[in-house]
Amino acid sequence: MQEILINSSIHEARVAVLEDGTLQELRIERFAEASLIGNIYLGIVGKVLPGMQSAFIEIGLPRAGFLHVGDMRQAQQENGTAPIEKLLHEGQVVLVQVAKDPIGTKGARLTTEISLAGRLLVYLPFDSHIGVSQKIEDSAERERLKEAVELITKTEGPQKGGFIVRTSGEDAQPEDFVNDMKFLVKQWQEIEKKTHVTPAPALLYYDVSIGQKVLRDLVNEKTSKILVDNPHVYEELRSFAEKFVPDSLGLLSLYQSERPLFDQYNLEAEIQDSLSRRVNLKSGGYLILDQTEAMTTIDVNTGGFVGRRDFADTIYKTNLEATHAIARQLRLRNLGGIIIVDFIDMNNPEHQAGVLSELRNAVKNDRNRIFISDFTELGLVQITRKRTRESLAHLMCETCPTCGGRGEIKTARTVCYEILRAVLREYHQFKDAKEFTILANQSVIDMFLDEESEALALLGDSIQKPIKLQLESEFLQEQYDVLVK
């Protein structure tokens, strides 16, 4: 069963999705840096890059958005994709939608293939296509839904545009689609009117709040309750549910206990754990996750797990358990892009096949598109997961000012040797100096006074100048300065 908890304050909203009592997904929206995905802008072409078949679009944000020719509906022609320089020029006004939030130093990823998401349908105002979500796998159901939407489109639908049935539309009846269709078409008509009277760059449409997205996108037949701890947000969601998602009305409840909602479900500690490199498995094994700009690596280890039978069986059991932990961490941390998993080496092909099957089954509930490769020659499994938002770590953390993101700092001894070289450089530059003073962190000063006292004395004798030590309590271990007097 699925429970959804919505914690809202004046500065941020947090949504926790629990499945069978376990935290599987966490969404955070900080009002100072809300997600832009789904927003529609009237932009101005800033620069066209024929070599990259891309363009930078000014949409009124600090960083220009990025538009690739592959994301332009205008580029798709019968004889192939038209070059971007034939479609866009500097200063041109263009209607775009955000497909991916700005991540790191990259601006928002844009598309001209505009879509508006409703409860059951996605409206495509520039495309006559009628489709069904790939996550609805039953072929008979897919055909039934497609025929139903095609019939409604002909009789009650708009003059132009197409629709895609969302996963939430599975088992829906034709009449269920009518209100959704009318709402989306009206919404598009209002956006279209703004394009004629609004000067670019401008925001024309922004997607619903994170709480409303929960009702629209996350609620399904497995959802047993939706708890909201803010009375104002609760009333807002009730009003939204009455209008657009009536099935979720009976699930909504206002949480009124004095104990904070996330504390009641012991989620704060789990959120902290989701930022840790190490994830412990119940068997005694563990995962090590390292996230970089380009990819994420996950290393599986047996740890203290000793199986009852042979070692191969221990490895297999650990890897099987790891698949479910990996699937959970991908969702919980919102890891995207390339993920490399280093399972414990297995020589048995049946064990490898079993682990792959278990992993593919474990990610079935993931809402992001995922591809999982077979084992490579090096025994690695490659995963790609669609990245649309910042990962949890990038959202909640920043680069460590001490180590600069390395995850390590230089030892006191290493810093001592750097300082000795710096003193020697200063001596060669200022040979008339009377003395040198080293300003350093406590641990470095202690090293000079103890284990490296001889090295400091030898340097002083070599340059025939006194070298003094001075503690600088504000300095970090790698920081130092050499003063010349």
C-alpha positions in Angstrom: 0.0 0.0 0.0 1.1 3.6 -0.7 0.9 6.4 1.8 1.7 10.0 0.8 2.8 12.6 3.4 2.9 16.3 2.6 4.8 18.6 4.9 4.6 22.2 4.1 6.1 25.3 5.7 6.6 28.9 4.6 9.9 28.1 2.9 9.5 24.6 1.4 7.2 21.7 0.8 8.3 18.1 1.2 6.4 15.0 -0.2 7.3 11.6 1.1 6.0 8.5 -0.7 5.9 5.4 1.5 5.2 1.9 0.1 4.4 -0.8 2.7 5.7 1.6 5.4 9.1 2.2 3.8 10.2 5.6 2.4 10.7 5.1 -1.4 10.6 8.6 -2.8 11.2 12.1 -1.5 10.3 15.3 -3.4 11.3 18.7 -2.1 10.3 22.0 -3.5 11.9 25.1 -2.1 9.8 28.1 -2.9 13.0 30.2 -3.6 14.1 27.7 -6.2 10.9 25.9 -7.4 11.1 23.4 -10.3 10.6 24.9 -13.8 9.6 21.6 -15.5 6.4 22.1 -17.6 6.7 25.9 -17.5 6.0 27.5 -20.9 7.9 30.6 -22.0 7.9 33.1 -24.8 11.6 33.2 -25.4 14.1 35.1 -27.6 16.8 33.3 -29.5 20.1 34.5 -28.1 22.7 32.5 -30.1 22.5 29.7 -32.7 25.3 27.1 -32.7 25.2 25.2 -36.0 28.2 23.0 -35.0 26.2 21.7 -32.0 22.8 22.0 -33.8 21.6 23.9 -30.7 20.6 27.3 -29.7 20.5 29.4 -26.5 17.1 30.9 -25.7 16.7 33.8 -23.3 13.6 33.1 -21.2 14.0 35.6 -18.4 16.1 33.4 -16.1 19.7 34.1 -14.9 21.0 31.4 -17.4 19.8 31.0 -21.0 17.9 27.8 -21.8 19.3 25.2 -24.1 17.3 24.0 -27.2 18.6 21.2 -29.4 17.3 20.6 -32.9 16.1 17.1 -31.8 13.7 18.8 -29.4 12.1 21.0 -32.1 8.9 19.8 -33.7 9.6 22.2 -36.6 12.8 20.2 -37.4 11.0 17.0 -38.2 10.5 16.8 -42.0 9.9 14.0 -44.5 13.4 14.1 -45.8 15.0 14.1 -42.3 15.8 16.7 -39.6 16.2 20.2 -40.8 19.4 22.1 -39.6 18.8 24.4 -36.8 20.3 27.4 -38.6 17.5 27.1 -41.2 14.8 27.3 -38.4 16.1 29.9 -36.0 18.0 33.2 -36.1 19.2 35.5 -33.4 16.4 37.7 -32.0 13.6 35.4 -33.1 10.7 34.9 -30.7 10.0 31.3 -30.0 7.5 29.4 -27.8 9.3 26.8 -25.6 8.7 24.5 -22.6 11.1 23.4 -19.9 11.8 19.7 -20.2 14.6 19.6 -17.6 15.5 21.9 -14.7 18.8 23.8 -14.7 21.4 21.4 -13.3 24.7 22.6 -12.0 26.1 25.1 -14.5 23.7 24.0 -17.2 20.7 26.1 -18.1 17.2 24.6 -18.5 16.7 22.1 -21.3 13.9 23.3 -23.6 11.6 21.9 -26.2 9.2 23.3 -28.7 7.1 20.2 -28.5 4.6 21.7 -26.1 2.5 19.4 -23.9 0.0 20.0 -21.1 -0.5 17.3 -18.5 -3.9 16.6 -16.9 -5.1 13.9 -14.6 -5.7 11.2 -17.3 -4.4 12.8 -20.5 -1.5 14.8 -21.9 -2.6 17.4 -24.5 -0.3 18.0 -27.5 -1.5 21.2 -29.2 0.8 20.9 -32.2 0.6 17.2 -32.8 -2.4 15.2 -34.0 -1.0 11.9 -32.5 -3.2 9.8 -30.2 -1.1 7.6 -28.0 -1.0 5.6 -24.8 1.7 5.5 -22.0 4.2 2.8 -22.5 3.8 1.8 -18.9 0.3 0.4 -19.8 1.6 -2.9 -21.1 -1.6 -4.8 -21.8 -2.1 -4.6 -25.6 -5.9 -5.0 -25.5 -6.2 -2.2 -22.9 -3.9 0.0 -25.0 -6.0 -0.5 -28.0 -9.3 0.1 -26.1 -8.0 3.4 -24.6 -6.6 4.6 -27.9 -10.0 4.0 -29.7 -11.9 5.7 -26.9 -9.8 8.9 -27.0 -9.9 8.9 -30.8 -13.7 8.8 -30.8 -14.0 11.6 -28.1 -11.5 13.7 -30.1 -13.6 13.5 -33.2 -16.9 14.3 -31.4 -16.0 16.6 -28.6 -12.3 17.4 -28.9 -10.4 20.4 -30.3 -9.9 21.2 -34.0 -6.2 20.6 -33.7 -3.9 18.7 -31.4 -3.6 15.2 -30.0 -3.6 13.3 -26.7 -1.6 10.7 -24.8 -3.3 8.6 -22.2 -1.3 8.7 -19.0 -0.6 5.7 -16.8 -3.4 6.9 -14.4 -5.8 6.5 -17.3 -5.6 2.7 -17.3 -9.1 1.2 -16.8 -10.7 4.6 -17.3 -14.0 4.9 -19.1 -14.6 7.2 -22.2 -16.6 9.6 -20.1 -13.7 10.0 -17.7 -11.6 11.6 -20.4 -14.1 14.3 -21.4 -13.6 16.7 -18.5 -9.8 16.3 -18.6 -9.8 17.0 -22.4 -12.0 20.2 -22.0 -9.9 21.5 -19.2 -6.6 21.0 -21.1 -7.9 22.6 -24.3 -9.2 25.6 -22.4 -5.9 26.0 -20.6 -4.0 25.9 -24.0 -6.4 28.6 -25.5 -5.5 30.9 -22.6 -1.8 30.4 -23.2 -2.2 31.0 -26.9 -4.0 34.3 -26.3 -1.0 35.4 -24.2 1.5 34.8 -27.0 -0.2 37.6 -29.0 -0.1 40.3 -26.3 2.9 39.5 -24.1 6.4 40.9 -24.9 9.2 38.3 -24.8 10.9 37.0 -22.8 8.0 36.0 -20.5 6.6 33.2 -18.5 3.2 32.3 -20.0 2.3 29.2 -17.9 3.6 27.5 -14.8 2.8 24.0 -13.7 0.7 23.3 -10.6 2.1 23.3 -7.1 4.0 20.2 -5.8 0.9 19.2 -3.7 -1.4 19.4 -6.7 1.1 17.4 -8.7 0.9 14.7 -6.1 -2.8 14.4 -6.5 -2.5 14.6 -10.3 0.5 12.3 -10.8 1.1 10.0 -7.8 -2.3 8.9 -6.5 -3.3 5.5 -7.8 -5.4 2.5 -6.7 -2.7 1.5 -4.2 -2.8 4.8 -2.3 -4.5 4.4 1.1 -4.0 7.9 2.6 -2.7 11.4 1.9 -1.8 13.3 5.1 -1.2 17.1 4.9 0.1 19.0 7.9 -0.7 22.5 6.8 -4.4 23.6 7.0 -4.1 26.2 4.2 -2.5 23.6 1.8 -5.0 21.0 2.9 -7.9 23.3 1.8 -6.1 24.2 -1.4 -5.7 20.5 -2.2 -9.3 19.7 -1.4 -10.5 22.4 -3.8 -8.2 21.1 -6.5 -9.3 17.5 -5.9 -13.0 18.4 -6.1 -12.4 20.0 -9.5 -9.9 17.7 -11.1 -9.3 14.5 -9.0 -12.5 13.6 -7.2 -11.3 10.0 -6.5 -8.6 11.4 -4.2 -11.0 13.4 -2.0 -11.7 10.5 0.4 -7.9 9.9 0.8 -7.1 13.5 2.0 -6.7 14.0 5.7 -5.4 17.0 7.8 -2.7 15.9 10.2 -3.2 17.8 13.5 -1.0 16.1 16.0 1.5 18.3 17.9 4.4 16.0 16.9 5.7 16.9 13.4 4.4 14.7 10.6 7.8 13.5 9.4 8.9 12.8 13.0 5.7 10.7 13.5 6.8 8.4 10.7 10.6 8.6 11.6 11.5 10.1 8.3 14.0 12.7 9.3 16.6 10.1 10.1 16.0 8.3 6.9 16.4 11.6 4.9 19.7 12.1 6.6 20.8 8.5 5.8 19.9 9.2 2.1 22.8 11.6 2.0 25.3 9.1 3.3 27.8 7.3 1.0 27.1 4.0 2.8 23.8 2.1 2.8 23.7 -0.9 5.1 21.8 -4.1 4.0 19.9 -6.2 6.6 22.2 -9.2 5.9 25.3 -7.3 7.0 26.4 -6.3 3.5 26.4 -2.7 2.3 26.5 -0.4 -0.7 28.9 2.5 -1.3 27.5 5.3 -3.5 29.7 7.9 -5.1 28.0 10.7 -7.1 29.9 12.8 -9.6 28.9 15.3 -12.2 29.1 12.7 -15.0 27.8 9.5 -13.3 27.1 7.6 -10.1 28.9 4.5 -9.1 27.4 1.9 -6.7 29.7 -0.7 -5.2 28.2 -3.8 -3.5 30.1 -5.4 -0.6 29.4 -8.5 1.5 30.5 -6.9 4.7 29.8 -9.1 7.7 27.4 -11.4 5.9 28.4 -15.1 6.0 26.0 -17.5 4.4 25.0 -20.8 5.7 26.2 -22.7 2.6 29.1 -21.9 0.3 30.6 -18.5 -0.5 29.0 -18.3 -4.0 25.6 -18.6 -2.3 26.5 -15.8 0.1 27.5 -13.6 -2.8 24.4 -14.3 -4.7 22.1 -13.6 -1.7 23.9 -10.3 -1.0 23.6 -9.2 -4.7 19.9 -10.1 -4.7 19.3 -8.0 -1.6 21.3 -5.2 -3.1 19.1 -5.0 -6.1 16.1 -3.8 -4.0 18.3 -1.4 -2.1 19.7 0.0 -5.3 16.2 0.5 -6.8 15.1 2.3 -3.7 18.1 4.6 -3.6 17.7 5.6 -7.3 14.2 6.9 -6.5 14.9 8.2 -3.0 18.0 10.2 -4.0 16.6 10.9 -7.5 19.8 9.7 -9.2 19.9 10.3 -12.9 22.1 9.9 -15.9 24.6 7.1 -16.0 24.8 4.7 -13.0 27.5 2.0 -12.9 26.8 -0.9 -10.4 29.7 -3.1 -9.4 28.0 -6.2 -8.0 30.2 -8.8 -6.1 31.7 -11.0 -8.8 29.6 -14.1 -9.7 31.0 -16.9 -11.8 27.7 -18.7 -12.1 25.7 -17.4 -15.2 22.4 -18.4 -13.6 23.2 -16.2 -10.6 24.0 -13.3 -12.9 20.7 -13.8 -14.8 18.9 -14.0 -11.4 20.4 -10.7 -10.2 19.5 -8.9 -13.4 16.0 -10.2 -13.4 15.6 -9.1 -9.7 17.0 -5.7 -10.5 14.7 -5.1 -13.4 11.7 -6.2 -11.4 12.7 -4.0 -8.5 12.7 -0.8 -10.6 9.2 -1.4 -12.1 7.6 1.1 -9.8 10.1 3.9 -10.8 8.3 6.8 -12.5 11.5 7.7 -14.5 12.5 5.9 -17.6 15.2 3.3 -16.9 17.4 1.1 -19.0 19.5 -1.7 -17.5 22.2 -3.4 -19.5 23.4 -7.0 -19.2 26.7 -7.7 -17.3 29.7 -6.3 -19.1 32.9 -8.2 -19.6 34.2 -6.5 -16.5 31.2 -7.7 -14.4 29.5 -4.3 -14.3 25.9 -3.4 -14.8 25.2 -0.1 -16.6 21.9 1.8 -15.8 20.6 4.9 -17.4 17.8 6.8 -15.6 16.2 9.8 -17.0 17.3 12.9 -15.2 14.8 15.7 -15.0 15.5 17.3 -11.6 18.5 17.8 -9.3 19.4 14.8 -7.2 18.6 15.0 -3.5 22.3 15.5 -2.6 22.7 18.4 -5.1 19.5 20.0 -3.8 20.3 19.7 -0.1 24.1 19.9 0.0 26.9 22.0 -1.5 30.6 21.4 -2.2 32.7 21.1 1.0 34.8 24.3 1.4 37.5 22.3 3.2 38.1 19.6 0.6 36.6 21.3 -2.5 34.5 18.3 -3.2 37.3 15.7 -3.2 35.9 14.0 -0.1 39.5 14.1 1.4 41.9 16.7 2.7 45.7 16.8 2.6 47.4 15.4 5.7 49.1 17.7 8.1 52.5 16.3 7.0 51.7 17.0 3.3 50.8 20.6 4.2 54.1 20.9 6.2 56.1 19.9 3.2 54.2 22.4 1.0 55.0 25.1 3.5 58.7 24.2 3.5 58.8 24.6 -0.3 56.9 27.9 0.0 59.4 29.2 2.5 62.3 28.2 0.1 60.6 30.0 -2.8 60.1 33.2 -0.7 63.8 33.0 0.4 65.0 33.0 -3.2 62.7 35.9 -4.0 63.5 38.0 -0.9 67.1 37.1 0.1 67.4 40.3 2.1 64.5 39.2 4.4 65.4 39.1 8.1 63.0 36.3 9.1 60.0 34.2 7.9 56.8 33.5 9.8 54.6 30.5 9.0 50.8 31.0 9.7 49.0 27.7 9.9 46.3 25.5 11.4 46.8 23.9 14.8 47.4 20.4 13.5 50.1 21.7 11.1 51.8 23.7 13.9 51.8 20.6 16.1 53.4 18.6 13.3 56.2 21.2 12.9 56.8 21.2 16.7 57.0 17.4 16.9 57.6 15.0 14.0 58.8 17.6 11.5 60.8 19.8 13.8 64.0 18.5 12.4 62.9 19.3 8.8 62.0 22.9 9.9 65.4 23.3 11.7 67.3 22.0 8.7 65.6 24.5 6.4 66.4 27.4 8.8 70.1 26.4 8.9 70.1 26.1 5.1 68.8 29.6 4.4 70.5 31.1 7.5 67.3 32.8 8.5 65.0 32.4 11.5 61.6 30.7 10.8 58.8 31.3 13.3 55.5 29.5 13.8 52.3 31.3 14.4 48.9 29.7 15.1 46.0 30.9 12.9 42.9 29.4 14.5 40.6 30.4 11.7 42.7 28.5 9.1 41.5 25.1 7.8 44.1 22.3 7.7 45.1 23.0 4.1 45.4 26.8 4.6 48.6 28.5 5.4 50.6 31.7 4.7 54.2 32.7 4.8 55.0 36.2 6.0 58.3 37.8 5.1 59.8 40.5 7.4 
